[in-house]
Amino acid sequence: MARNASFSYVAGSDAWKYILEDHPEIRFLASVCYPLDEGDLETINAIRGDNPLRSHGFDIDDWDKRADPVFNLPSEENVQPIVDFLRE
C-alpha cells in the first residue's frame, strides 16, 4: 500500500466504527443512513486520535420508487451529494 494513499469508506450502518478501528488508511467517511451527530463525531475522534479523517453523514430518504420494492435504490438526486463529497 502506498504510504500517502487516500481511501474512502461509504457506510450504511454503524459498522463504520469497527471499520475505522481496523483501517487507519481511511481518510474519508460518508455515512449514508443518517447525518452524523456530535456523538458520532466524538466517537470518530476517539477512534482516530492523531490520524484524523474527513467525515459527513447523509440522510437518504428519497428512494427511487421505480426500483424493485425489495431492494429500493436511492435516486440520483440523493446520491449526487455523496459523490460530490467523495470527489472533494
PyMOL Python script that loads the backbone (N, CA, C, O; Angstrom):
from pymol import cmd

cmd.read_pdbstr("""\
ATOM      1  N   MET A   1       0.842  -1.164   0.000  1.00  0.00           N
ATOM      2  CA  MET A   1       0.000   0.000   0.000  1.00  0.00           C
ATOM      3  C   MET A   1       0.893   1.235   0.000  1.00  0.00           C
ATOM      4  O   MET A   1       1.893   1.291   0.716  1.00  0.00           O
ATOM      5  N   ALA A   2       0.525   2.211  -0.802  1.00  0.00           N
ATOM      6  CA  ALA A   2       1.285   3.456  -0.875  1.00  0.00           C
ATOM      7  C   ALA A   2       1.146   4.220   0.428  1.00  0.00           C
ATOM      8  O   ALA A   2       0.066   4.259   1.019  1.00  0.00           O
ATOM      9  N   ARG A   3       2.208   4.812   0.867  1.00  0.00           N
ATOM     10  CA  ARG A   3       2.228   5.499   2.143  1.00  0.00           C
ATOM     11  C   ARG A   3       1.263   6.680   2.192  1.00  0.00           C
ATOM     12  O   ARG A   3       0.633   6.899   3.226  1.00  0.00           O
ATOM     13  N   ASN A   4       1.126   7.436   1.127  1.00  0.00           N
ATOM     14  CA  ASN A   4       0.249   8.598   1.106  1.00  0.00           C
ATOM     15  C   ASN A   4      -1.087   8.317   0.430  1.00  0.00           C
ATOM     16  O   ASN A   4      -1.779   9.246   0.016  1.00  0.00           O
ATOM     17  N   ALA A   5      -1.448   7.063   0.318  1.00  0.00           N
ATOM     18  CA  ALA A   5      -2.709   6.711  -0.331  1.00  0.00           C
ATOM     19  C   ALA A   5      -3.878   7.246   0.479  1.00  0.00           C
ATOM     20  O   ALA A   5      -3.813   7.337   1.705  1.00  0.00           O
ATOM     21  N   SER A   6      -4.933   7.592  -0.215  1.00  0.00           N
ATOM     22  CA  SER A   6      -6.128   8.119   0.417  1.00  0.00           C
ATOM     23  C   SER A   6      -7.294   7.197   0.099  1.00  0.00           C
ATOM     24  O   SER A   6      -7.568   6.931  -1.071  1.00  0.00           O
ATOM     25  N   PHE A   7      -7.978   6.712   1.112  1.00  0.00           N
ATOM     26  CA  PHE A   7      -9.067   5.777   0.929  1.00  0.00           C
ATOM     27  C   PHE A   7     -10.362   6.346   1.482  1.00  0.00           C
ATOM     28  O   PHE A   7     -10.360   7.086   2.466  1.00  0.00           O
ATOM     29  N   SER A   8     -11.456   5.996   0.844  1.00  0.00           N
ATOM     30  CA  SER A   8     -12.780   6.428   1.269  1.00  0.00           C
ATOM     31  C   SER A   8     -13.578   5.208   1.710  1.00  0.00           C
ATOM     32  O   SER A   8     -13.361   4.099   1.221  1.00  0.00           O
ATOM     33  N   TYR A   9     -14.506   5.428   2.644  1.00  0.00           N
ATOM     34  CA  TYR A   9     -15.400   4.367   3.083  1.00  0.00           C
ATOM     35  C   TYR A   9     -16.803   4.932   3.108  1.00  0.00           C
ATOM     36  O   TYR A   9     -17.054   5.963   3.732  1.00  0.00           O
ATOM     37  N   VAL A  10     -17.715   4.261   2.434  1.00  0.00           N
ATOM     38  CA  VAL A  10     -19.120   4.645   2.429  1.00  0.00           C
ATOM     39  C   VAL A  10     -19.844   3.626   3.298  1.00  0.00           C
ATOM     40  O   VAL A  10     -19.880   2.438   2.976  1.00  0.00           O
ATOM     41  N   ALA A  11     -20.421   4.099   4.401  1.00  0.00           N
ATOM     42  CA  ALA A  11     -21.031   3.216   5.388  1.00  0.00           C
ATOM     43  C   ALA A  11     -22.545   3.283   5.322  1.00  0.00           C
ATOM     44  O   ALA A  11     -23.122   4.348   5.107  1.00  0.00           O
ATOM     45  N   GLY A  12     -23.181   2.140   5.509  1.00  0.00           N
ATOM     46  CA  GLY A  12     -24.628   2.093   5.516  1.00  0.00           C
ATOM     47  C   GLY A  12     -25.198   1.805   6.888  1.00  0.00           C
ATOM     48  O   GLY A  12     -26.411   1.648   7.028  1.00  0.00           O
ATOM     49  N   SER A  13     -24.359   1.731   7.895  1.00  0.00           N
ATOM     50  CA  SER A  13     -24.817   1.451   9.257  1.00  0.00           C
ATOM     51  C   SER A  13     -23.731   1.878  10.235  1.00  0.00           C
ATOM     52  O   SER A  13     -22.768   2.545   9.857  1.00  0.00           O
ATOM     53  N   ASP A  14     -23.893   1.492  11.481  1.00  0.00           N
ATOM     54  CA  ASP A  14     -22.879   1.816  12.491  1.00  0.00           C
ATOM     55  C   ASP A  14     -21.610   0.982  12.332  1.00  0.00           C
ATOM     56  O   ASP A  14     -20.704   1.087  13.158  1.00  0.00           O
ATOM     57  N   ALA A  15     -21.529   0.170  11.307  1.00  0.00           N
ATOM     58  CA  ALA A  15     -20.335  -0.650  11.073  1.00  0.00           C
ATOM     59  C   ALA A  15     -19.090   0.204  10.894  1.00  0.00           C
ATOM     60  O   ALA A  15     -17.979  -0.291  11.084  1.00  0.00           O
ATOM     61  N   TRP A  16     -19.246   1.477  10.532  1.00  0.00           N
ATOM     62  CA  TRP A  16     -18.084   2.346  10.307  1.00  0.00           C
ATOM     63  C   TRP A  16     -17.201   2.412  11.542  1.00  0.00           C
ATOM     64  O   TRP A  16     -15.990   2.597  11.425  1.00  0.00           O
ATOM     65  N   LYS A  17     -17.787   2.262  12.723  1.00  0.00           N
ATOM     66  CA  LYS A  17     -16.988   2.331  13.956  1.00  0.00           C
ATOM     67  C   LYS A  17     -15.926   1.233  13.968  1.00  0.00           C
ATOM     68  O   LYS A  17     -14.775   1.475  14.332  1.00  0.00           O
ATOM     69  N   TYR A  18     -16.318   0.040  13.571  1.00  0.00           N
ATOM     70  CA  TYR A  18     -15.389  -1.092  13.568  1.00  0.00           C
ATOM     71  C   TYR A  18     -14.418  -1.011  12.395  1.00  0.00           C
ATOM     72  O   TYR A  18     -13.248  -1.372  12.520  1.00  0.00           O
ATOM     73  N   ILE A  19     -14.907  -0.543  11.277  1.00  0.00           N
ATOM     74  CA  ILE A  19     -14.063  -0.409  10.086  1.00  0.00           C
ATOM     75  C   ILE A  19     -12.951   0.606  10.348  1.00  0.00           C
ATOM     76  O   ILE A  19     -11.796   0.363  10.000  1.00  0.00           O
ATOM     77  N   LEU A  20     -13.296   1.747  10.962  1.00  0.00           N
ATOM     78  CA  LEU A  20     -12.286   2.784  11.237  1.00  0.00           C
ATOM     79  C   LEU A  20     -11.219   2.288  12.204  1.00  0.00           C
ATOM     80  O   LEU A  20     -10.052   2.659  12.081  1.00  0.00           O
ATOM     81  N   GLU A  21     -11.605   1.455  13.160  1.00  0.00           N
ATOM     82  CA  GLU A  21     -10.626   0.906  14.091  1.00  0.00           C
ATOM     83  C   GLU A  21      -9.621   0.009  13.384  1.00  0.00           C
ATOM     84  O   GLU A  21      -8.439  -0.001  13.725  1.00  0.00           O
ATOM     85  N   ASP A  22     -10.094  -0.738  12.403  1.00  0.00           N
ATOM     86  CA  ASP A  22      -9.254  -1.717  11.710  1.00  0.00           C
ATOM     87  C   ASP A  22      -8.528  -1.162  10.489  1.00  0.00           C
ATOM     88  O   ASP A  22      -7.609  -1.800   9.975  1.00  0.00           O
ATOM     89  N   HIS A  23      -8.932   0.031  10.012  1.00  0.00           N
ATOM     90  CA  HIS A  23      -8.357   0.556   8.765  1.00  0.00           C
ATOM     91  C   HIS A  23      -7.945   2.024   8.912  1.00  0.00           C
ATOM     92  O   HIS A  23      -8.690   2.921   8.518  1.00  0.00           O
ATOM     93  N   PRO A  24      -6.772   2.265   9.474  1.00  0.00           N
ATOM     94  CA  PRO A  24      -6.300   3.639   9.660  1.00  0.00           C
ATOM     95  C   PRO A  24      -6.015   4.364   8.347  1.00  0.00           C
ATOM     96  O   PRO A  24      -5.834   5.582   8.343  1.00  0.00           O
ATOM     97  N   GLU A  25      -5.974   3.628   7.228  1.00  0.00           N
ATOM     98  CA  GLU A  25      -5.705   4.260   5.933  1.00  0.00           C
ATOM     99  C   GLU A  25      -6.908   5.031   5.388  1.00  0.00           C
ATOM    100  O   GLU A  25      -6.764   5.807   4.444  1.00  0.00           O
ATOM    101  N   ILE A  26      -8.088   4.826   5.969  1.00  0.00           N
ATOM    102  CA  ILE A  26      -9.292   5.536   5.509  1.00  0.00           C
ATOM    103  C   ILE A  26      -9.166   7.014   5.863  1.00  0.00           C
ATOM    104  O   ILE A  26      -8.872   7.369   7.004  1.00  0.00           O
ATOM    105  N   ARG A  27      -9.390   7.864   4.874  1.00  0.00           N
ATOM    106  CA  ARG A  27      -9.283   9.317   5.066  1.00  0.00           C
ATOM    107  C   ARG A  27     -10.615  10.043   4.903  1.00  0.00           C
ATOM    108  O   ARG A  27     -10.747  11.198   5.306  1.00  0.00           O
ATOM    109  N   PHE A  28     -11.612   9.363   4.307  1.00  0.00           N
ATOM    110  CA  PHE A  28     -12.928   9.962   4.081  1.00  0.00           C
ATOM    111  C   PHE A  28     -14.004   8.958   4.468  1.00  0.00           C
ATOM    112  O   PHE A  28     -13.959   7.803   4.046  1.00  0.00           O
ATOM    113  N   LEU A  29     -14.969   9.393   5.268  1.00  0.00           N
ATOM    114  CA  LEU A  29     -16.081   8.556   5.687  1.00  0.00           C
ATOM    115  C   LEU A  29     -17.380   9.227   5.267  1.00  0.00           C
ATOM    116  O   LEU A  29     -17.630  10.375   5.634  1.00  0.00           O
ATOM    117  N   ALA A  30     -18.200   8.531   4.509  1.00  0.00           N
ATOM    118  CA  ALA A  30     -19.528   9.016   4.140  1.00  0.00           C
ATOM    119  C   ALA A  30     -20.546   8.046   4.723  1.00  0.00           C
ATOM    120  O   ALA A  30     -20.636   6.898   4.287  1.00  0.00           O
ATOM    121  N   SER A  31     -21.304   8.503   5.699  1.00  0.00           N
ATOM    122  CA  SER A  31     -22.368   7.702   6.280  1.00  0.00           C
ATOM    123  C   SER A  31     -23.646   7.992   5.511  1.00  0.00           C
ATOM    124  O   SER A  31     -24.076   9.143   5.442  1.00  0.00           O
ATOM    125  N   VAL A  32     -24.258   6.968   4.931  1.00  0.00           N
ATOM    126  CA  VAL A  32     -25.417   7.188   4.067  1.00  0.00           C
ATOM    127  C   VAL A  32     -26.749   6.840   4.727  1.00  0.00           C
ATOM    128  O   VAL A  32     -27.789   6.908   4.073  1.00  0.00           O
ATOM    129  N   CYS A  33     -26.742   6.476   5.984  1.00  0.00           N
ATOM    130  CA  CYS A  33     -28.001   6.149   6.669  1.00  0.00           C
ATOM    131  C   CYS A  33     -28.593   7.358   7.377  1.00  0.00           C
ATOM    132  O   CYS A  33     -29.812   7.523   7.435  1.00  0.00           O
ATOM    133  N   TYR A  34     -27.741   8.177   7.900  1.00  0.00           N
ATOM    134  CA  TYR A  34     -28.214   9.300   8.706  1.00  0.00           C
ATOM    135  C   TYR A  34     -27.102  10.332   8.836  1.00  0.00           C
ATOM    136  O   TYR A  34     -25.925  10.000   8.688  1.00  0.00           O
ATOM    137  N   PRO A  35     -27.467  11.578   9.111  1.00  0.00           N
ATOM    138  CA  PRO A  35     -26.428  12.589   9.363  1.00  0.00           C
ATOM    139  C   PRO A  35     -25.653  12.213  10.621  1.00  0.00           C
ATOM    140  O   PRO A  35     -26.226  11.690  11.577  1.00  0.00           O
ATOM    141  N   LEU A  36     -24.370  12.477  10.617  1.00  0.00           N
ATOM    142  CA  LEU A  36     -23.553  12.221  11.806  1.00  0.00           C
ATOM    143  C   LEU A  36     -23.832  13.309  12.834  1.00  0.00           C
ATOM    144  O   LEU A  36     -23.830  14.496  12.508  1.00  0.00           O
ATOM    145  N   ASP A  37     -24.073  12.898  14.081  1.00  0.00           N
ATOM    146  CA  ASP A  37     -24.320  13.873  15.131  1.00  0.00           C
ATOM    147  C   ASP A  37     -23.050  14.103  15.950  1.00  0.00           C
ATOM    148  O   ASP A  37     -22.003  13.524  15.663  1.00  0.00           O
ATOM    149  N   GLU A  38     -23.152  14.939  16.950  1.00  0.00           N
ATOM    150  CA  GLU A  38     -21.993  15.284  17.779  1.00  0.00           C
ATOM    151  C   GLU A  38     -21.373  14.052  18.440  1.00  0.00           C
ATOM    152  O   GLU A  38     -20.151  13.945  18.549  1.00  0.00           O
ATOM    153  N   GLY A  39     -22.225  13.124  18.879  1.00  0.00           N
ATOM    154  CA  GLY A  39     -21.722  11.889  19.488  1.00  0.00           C
ATOM    155  C   GLY A  39     -20.935  11.037  18.499  1.00  0.00           C
ATOM    156  O   GLY A  39     -19.913  10.446  18.849  1.00  0.00           O
ATOM    157  N   ASP A  40     -21.422  10.980  17.257  1.00  0.00           N
ATOM    158  CA  ASP A  40     -20.703  10.233  16.220  1.00  0.00           C
ATOM    159  C   ASP A  40     -19.341  10.862  15.960  1.00  0.00           C
ATOM    160  O   ASP A  40     -18.340  10.157  15.831  1.00  0.00           O
ATOM    161  N   LEU A  41     -19.306  12.179  15.883  1.00  0.00           N
ATOM    162  CA  LEU A  41     -18.037  12.868  15.628  1.00  0.00           C
ATOM    163  C   LEU A  41     -17.053  12.663  16.778  1.00  0.00           C
ATOM    164  O   LEU A  41     -15.851  12.521  16.551  1.00  0.00           O
ATOM    165  N   GLU A  42     -17.558  12.647  18.004  1.00  0.00           N
ATOM    166  CA  GLU A  42     -16.697  12.366  19.162  1.00  0.00           C
ATOM    167  C   GLU A  42     -16.146  10.940  19.080  1.00  0.00           C
ATOM    168  O   GLU A  42     -14.979  10.702  19.392  1.00  0.00           O
ATOM    169  N   THR A  43     -16.987  10.000  18.661  1.00  0.00           N
ATOM    170  CA  THR A  43     -16.545   8.610  18.508  1.00  0.00           C
ATOM    171  C   THR A  43     -15.462   8.510  17.440  1.00  0.00           C
ATOM    172  O   THR A  43     -14.455   7.828  17.628  1.00  0.00           O
ATOM    173  N   ILE A  44     -15.675   9.188  16.327  1.00  0.00           N
ATOM    174  CA  ILE A  44     -14.676   9.184  15.250  1.00  0.00           C
ATOM    175  C   ILE A  44     -13.355   9.735  15.758  1.00  0.00           C
ATOM    176  O   ILE A  44     -12.301   9.149  15.508  1.00  0.00           O
ATOM    177  N   ASN A  45     -13.399  10.860  16.472  1.00  0.00           N
ATOM    178  CA  ASN A  45     -12.166  11.461  17.002  1.00  0.00           C
ATOM    179  C   ASN A  45     -11.495  10.551  18.022  1.00  0.00           C
ATOM    180  O   ASN A  45     -10.267  10.479  18.069  1.00  0.00           O
ATOM    181  N   ALA A  46     -12.278   9.858  18.835  1.00  0.00           N
ATOM    182  CA  ALA A  46     -11.706   8.945  19.825  1.00  0.00           C
ATOM    183  C   ALA A  46     -11.030   7.758  19.142  1.00  0.00           C
ATOM    184  O   ALA A  46      -9.964   7.315  19.568  1.00  0.00           O
ATOM    185  N   ILE A  47     -11.645   7.253  18.096  1.00  0.00           N
ATOM    186  CA  ILE A  47     -11.079   6.115  17.367  1.00  0.00           C
ATOM    187  C   ILE A  47      -9.805   6.530  16.637  1.00  0.00           C
ATOM    188  O   ILE A  47      -8.797   5.825  16.688  1.00  0.00           O
ATOM    189  N   ARG A  48      -9.853   7.667  15.964  1.00  0.00           N
ATOM    190  CA  ARG A  48      -8.747   8.075  15.090  1.00  0.00           C
ATOM    191  C   ARG A  48      -7.635   8.828  15.796  1.00  0.00           C
ATOM    192  O   ARG A  48      -6.494   8.790  15.334  1.00  0.00           O
ATOM    193  N   GLY A  49      -7.916   9.501  16.879  1.00  0.00           N
ATOM    194  CA  GLY A  49      -6.877  10.209  17.610  1.00  0.00           C
ATOM    195  C   GLY A  49      -6.094  11.169  16.735  1.00  0.00           C
ATOM    196  O   GLY A  49      -6.654  12.128  16.204  1.00  0.00           O
ATOM    197  N   ASP A  50      -4.798  10.917  16.582  1.00  0.00           N
ATOM    198  CA  ASP A  50      -3.919  11.783  15.787  1.00  0.00           C
ATOM    199  C   ASP A  50      -3.959  11.467  14.294  1.00  0.00           C
ATOM    200  O   ASP A  50      -3.178  12.027  13.524  1.00  0.00           O
ATOM    201  N   ASN A  51      -4.843  10.593  13.886  1.00  0.00           N
ATOM    202  CA  ASN A  51      -4.966  10.191  12.489  1.00  0.00           C
ATOM    203  C   ASN A  51      -6.353  10.611  11.977  1.00  0.00           C
ATOM    204  O   ASN A  51      -7.198   9.755  11.715  1.00  0.00           O
ATOM    205  N   PRO A  52      -6.590  11.920  11.833  1.00  0.00           N
ATOM    206  CA  PRO A  52      -7.939  12.407  11.528  1.00  0.00           C
ATOM    207  C   PRO A  52      -8.416  12.020  10.128  1.00  0.00           C
ATOM    208  O   PRO A  52      -7.624  11.654   9.259  1.00  0.00           O
ATOM    209  N   LEU A  53      -9.707  12.110   9.939  1.00  0.00           N
ATOM    210  CA  LEU A  53     -10.304  11.880   8.633  1.00  0.00           C
ATOM    211  C   LEU A  53     -11.418  12.891   8.428  1.00  0.00           C
ATOM    212  O   LEU A  53     -11.871  13.531   9.377  1.00  0.00           O
ATOM    213  N   ARG A  54     -11.847  13.027   7.207  1.00  0.00           N
ATOM    214  CA  ARG A  54     -12.953  13.910   6.878  1.00  0.00           C
ATOM    215  C   ARG A  54     -14.208  13.057   6.814  1.00  0.00           C
ATOM    216  O   ARG A  54     -14.228  12.027   6.139  1.00  0.00           O
ATOM    217  N   SER A  55     -15.256  13.479   7.513  1.00  0.00           N
ATOM    218  CA  SER A  55     -16.467  12.673   7.551  1.00  0.00           C
ATOM    219  C   SER A  55     -17.703  13.542   7.333  1.00  0.00           C
ATOM    220  O   SER A  55     -17.714  14.740   7.616  1.00  0.00           O
ATOM    221  N   HIS A  56     -18.735  12.891   6.821  1.00  0.00           N
ATOM    222  CA  HIS A  56     -20.003  13.577   6.593  1.00  0.00           C
ATOM    223  C   HIS A  56     -21.101  12.529   6.577  1.00  0.00           C
ATOM    224  O   HIS A  56     -20.918  11.434   6.046  1.00  0.00           O
ATOM    225  N   GLY A  57     -22.243  12.870   7.161  1.00  0.00           N
ATOM    226  CA  GLY A  57     -23.390  11.967   7.162  1.00  0.00           C
ATOM    227  C   GLY A  57     -24.464  12.478   6.220  1.00  0.00           C
ATOM    228  O   GLY A  57     -24.722  13.680   6.147  1.00  0.00           O
ATOM    229  N   PHE A  58     -25.078  11.567   5.510  1.00  0.00           N
ATOM    230  CA  PHE A  58     -26.123  11.902   4.555  1.00  0.00           C
ATOM    231  C   PHE A  58     -27.386  11.125   4.898  1.00  0.00           C
ATOM    232  O   PHE A  58     -27.337   9.914   5.115  1.00  0.00           O
ATOM    233  N   ASP A  59     -28.506  11.818   4.947  1.00  0.00           N
ATOM    234  CA  ASP A  59     -29.782  11.184   5.224  1.00  0.00           C
ATOM    235  C   ASP A  59     -30.485  10.953   3.893  1.00  0.00           C
ATOM    236  O   ASP A  59     -31.065  11.872   3.314  1.00  0.00           O
ATOM    237  N   ILE A  60     -30.425   9.731   3.424  1.00  0.00           N
ATOM    238  CA  ILE A  60     -31.052   9.404   2.143  1.00  0.00           C
ATOM    239  C   ILE A  60     -32.472   8.937   2.431  1.00  0.00           C
ATOM    240  O   ILE A  60     -32.687   7.837   2.939  1.00  0.00           O
ATOM    241  N   ASP A  61     -33.431   9.782   2.101  1.00  0.00           N
ATOM    242  CA  ASP A  61     -34.827   9.423   2.378  1.00  0.00           C
ATOM    243  C   ASP A  61     -35.715   9.481   1.138  1.00  0.00           C
ATOM    244  O   ASP A  61     -36.916   9.227   1.229  1.00  0.00           O
ATOM    245  N   ASP A  62     -35.150   9.807  -0.001  1.00  0.00           N
ATOM    246  CA  ASP A  62     -35.910   9.892  -1.237  1.00  0.00           C
ATOM    247  C   ASP A  62     -35.548   8.700  -2.110  1.00  0.00           C
ATOM    248  O   ASP A  62     -34.717   8.808  -3.012  1.00  0.00           O
ATOM    249  N   TRP A  63     -36.171   7.576  -1.839  1.00  0.00           N
ATOM    250  CA  TRP A  63     -35.841   6.357  -2.558  1.00  0.00           C
ATOM    251  C   TRP A  63     -36.560   6.323  -3.892  1.00  0.00           C
ATOM    252  O   TRP A  63     -37.691   6.795  -4.012  1.00  0.00           O
ATOM    253  N   ASP A  64     -35.921   5.782  -4.860  1.00  0.00           N
ATOM    254  CA  ASP A  64     -36.459   5.664  -6.214  1.00  0.00           C
ATOM    255  C   ASP A  64     -37.583   4.625  -6.209  1.00  0.00           C
ATOM    256  O   ASP A  64     -37.328   3.432  -6.044  1.00  0.00           O
ATOM    257  N   LYS A  65     -38.799   5.071  -6.386  1.00  0.00           N
ATOM    258  CA  LYS A  65     -39.958   4.181  -6.314  1.00  0.00           C
ATOM    259  C   LYS A  65     -40.059   3.253  -7.523  1.00  0.00           C
ATOM    260  O   LYS A  65     -40.845   2.305  -7.510  1.00  0.00           O
ATOM    261  N   ARG A  66     -39.268   3.516  -8.572  1.00  0.00           N
ATOM    262  CA  ARG A  66     -39.291   2.648  -9.748  1.00  0.00           C
ATOM    263  C   ARG A  66     -38.506   1.368  -9.519  1.00  0.00           C
ATOM    264  O   ARG A  66     -38.645   0.410 -10.279  1.00  0.00           O
ATOM    265  N   ALA A  67     -37.696   1.341  -8.496  1.00  0.00           N
ATOM    266  CA  ALA A  67     -36.844   0.182  -8.245  1.00  0.00           C
ATOM    267  C   ALA A  67     -37.662  -0.966  -7.646  1.00  0.00           C
ATOM    268  O   ALA A  67     -38.792  -0.777  -7.196  1.00  0.00           O
ATOM    269  N   ASP A  68     -37.071  -2.140  -7.653  1.00  0.00           N
ATOM    270  CA  ASP A  68     -37.671  -3.323  -7.051  1.00  0.00           C
ATOM    271  C   ASP A  68     -38.057  -2.989  -5.606  1.00  0.00           C
ATOM    272  O   ASP A  68     -37.238  -2.433  -4.874  1.00  0.00           O
ATOM    273  N   PRO A  69     -39.278  -3.311  -5.179  1.00  0.00           N
ATOM    274  CA  PRO A  69     -39.703  -2.947  -3.819  1.00  0.00           C
ATOM    275  C   PRO A  69     -38.906  -3.617  -2.710  1.00  0.00           C
ATOM    276  O   PRO A  69     -38.885  -3.126  -1.581  1.00  0.00           O
ATOM    277  N   VAL A  70     -38.248  -4.739  -3.018  1.00  0.00           N
ATOM    278  CA  VAL A  70     -37.441  -5.411  -2.001  1.00  0.00           C
ATOM    279  C   VAL A  70     -36.101  -4.702  -1.826  1.00  0.00           C
ATOM    280  O   VAL A  70     -35.574  -4.649  -0.715  1.00  0.00           O
ATOM    281  N   PHE A  71     -35.550  -4.163  -2.891  1.00  0.00           N
ATOM    282  CA  PHE A  71     -34.246  -3.512  -2.841  1.00  0.00           C
ATOM    283  C   PHE A  71     -34.359  -2.163  -3.537  1.00  0.00           C
ATOM    284  O   PHE A  71     -33.955  -2.019  -4.691  1.00  0.00           O
ATOM    285  N   ASN A  72     -34.904  -1.184  -2.841  1.00  0.00           N
ATOM    286  CA  ASN A  72     -35.093   0.148  -3.415  1.00  0.00           C
ATOM    287  C   ASN A  72     -33.775   0.888  -3.489  1.00  0.00           C
ATOM    288  O   ASN A  72     -33.070   1.027  -2.490  1.00  0.00           O
ATOM    289  N   LEU A  73     -33.450   1.358  -4.668  1.00  0.00           N
ATOM    290  CA  LEU A  73     -32.230   2.123  -4.880  1.00  0.00           C
ATOM    291  C   LEU A  73     -32.500   3.605  -4.658  1.00  0.00           C
ATOM    292  O   LEU A  73     -33.583   4.083  -4.999  1.00  0.00           O
ATOM    293  N   PRO A  74     -31.561   4.337  -4.105  1.00  0.00           N
ATOM    294  CA  PRO A  74     -31.754   5.780  -3.954  1.00  0.00           C
ATOM    295  C   PRO A  74     -31.732   6.456  -5.320  1.00  0.00           C
ATOM    296  O   PRO A  74     -31.115   5.963  -6.264  1.00  0.00           O
ATOM    297  N   SER A  75     -32.399   7.565  -5.406  1.00  0.00           N
ATOM    298  CA  SER A  75     -32.416   8.306  -6.662  1.00  0.00           C
ATOM    299  C   SER A  75     -31.068   8.975  -6.899  1.00  0.00           C
ATOM    300  O   SER A  75     -30.284   9.164  -5.969  1.00  0.00           O
ATOM    301  N   GLU A  76     -30.810   9.325  -8.138  1.00  0.00           N
ATOM    302  CA  GLU A  76     -29.564  10.018  -8.476  1.00  0.00           C
ATOM    303  C   GLU A  76     -29.452  11.328  -7.710  1.00  0.00           C
ATOM    304  O   GLU A  76     -28.360  11.712  -7.291  1.00  0.00           O
ATOM    305  N   GLU A  77     -30.558  12.004  -7.529  1.00  0.00           N
ATOM    306  CA  GLU A  77     -30.580  13.271  -6.786  1.00  0.00           C
ATOM    307  C   GLU A  77     -30.070  13.096  -5.360  1.00  0.00           C
ATOM    308  O   GLU A  77     -29.386  13.973  -4.831  1.00  0.00           O
ATOM    309  N   ASN A  78     -30.401  11.970  -4.739  1.00  0.00           N
ATOM    310  CA  ASN A  78     -29.938  11.705  -3.384  1.00  0.00           C
ATOM    311  C   ASN A  78     -28.486  11.270  -3.330  1.00  0.00           C
ATOM    312  O   ASN A  78     -27.788  11.560  -2.359  1.00  0.00           O
ATOM    313  N   VAL A  79     -28.031  10.588  -4.347  1.00  0.00           N
ATOM    314  CA  VAL A  79     -26.661  10.069  -4.347  1.00  0.00           C
ATOM    315  C   VAL A  79     -25.650  11.154  -4.733  1.00  0.00           C
ATOM    316  O   VAL A  79     -24.499  11.096  -4.300  1.00  0.00           O
ATOM    317  N   GLN A  80     -26.050  12.120  -5.520  1.00  0.00           N
ATOM    318  CA  GLN A  80     -25.114  13.133  -6.021  1.00  0.00           C
ATOM    319  C   GLN A  80     -24.352  13.857  -4.900  1.00  0.00           C
ATOM    320  O   GLN A  80     -23.148  14.063  -5.055  1.00  0.00           O
ATOM    321  N   PRO A  81     -24.980  14.257  -3.777  1.00  0.00           N
ATOM    322  CA  PRO A  81     -24.196  14.898  -2.712  1.00  0.00           C
ATOM    323  C   PRO A  81     -23.089  14.015  -2.153  1.00  0.00           C
ATOM    324  O   PRO A  81     -22.031  14.510  -1.765  1.00  0.00           O
ATOM    325  N   ILE A  82     -23.332  12.715  -2.111  1.00  0.00           N
ATOM    326  CA  ILE A  82     -22.300  11.788  -1.632  1.00  0.00           C
ATOM    327  C   ILE A  82     -21.140  11.743  -2.609  1.00  0.00           C
ATOM    328  O   ILE A  82     -19.977  11.796  -2.208  1.00  0.00           O
ATOM    329  N   VAL A  83     -21.456  11.648  -3.882  1.00  0.00           N
ATOM    330  CA  VAL A  83     -20.420  11.635  -4.924  1.00  0.00           C
ATOM    331  C   VAL A  83     -19.612  12.933  -4.870  1.00  0.00           C
ATOM    332  O   VAL A  83     -18.384  12.902  -4.955  1.00  0.00           O
ATOM    333  N   ASP A  84     -20.286  14.057  -4.731  1.00  0.00           N
ATOM    334  CA  ASP A  84     -19.593  15.351  -4.651  1.00  0.00           C
ATOM    335  C   ASP A  84     -18.644  15.401  -3.457  1.00  0.00           C
ATOM    336  O   ASP A  84     -17.513  15.872  -3.573  1.00  0.00           O
ATOM    337  N   PHE A  85     -19.110  14.912  -2.311  1.00  0.00           N
ATOM    338  CA  PHE A  85     -18.271  14.876  -1.107  1.00  0.00           C
ATOM    339  C   PHE A  85     -17.016  14.040  -1.340  1.00  0.00           C
ATOM    340  O   PHE A  85     -15.913  14.454  -0.984  1.00  0.00           O
ATOM    341  N   LEU A  86     -17.187  12.878  -1.930  1.00  0.00           N
ATOM    342  CA  LEU A  86     -16.041  11.990  -2.152  1.00  0.00           C
ATOM    343  C   LEU A  86     -15.088  12.530  -3.211  1.00  0.00           C
ATOM    344  O   LEU A  86     -13.897  12.221  -3.184  1.00  0.00           O
ATOM    345  N   ARG A  87     -15.588  13.318  -4.128  1.00  0.00           N
ATOM    346  CA  ARG A  87     -14.722  13.911  -5.154  1.00  0.00           C
ATOM    347  C   ARG A  87     -13.890  15.058  -4.606  1.00  0.00           C
ATOM    348  O   ARG A  87     -12.815  15.342  -5.135  1.00  0.00           O
ATOM    349  N   GLU A  88     -14.359  15.719  -3.564  1.00  0.00           N
ATOM    350  CA  GLU A  88     -13.602  16.834  -2.974  1.00  0.00           C
ATOM    351  C   GLU A  88     -12.283  16.322  -2.538  1.00  0.00           C
ATOM    352  O   GLU A  88     -11.470  17.081  -2.009  1.00  0.00           O
TER     353      GLU A  88
END
""", "prot")
cmd.dss("prot")
cmd.show_as("cartoon", "prot")
cmd.util.cbc("prot")
cmd.orient("prot")
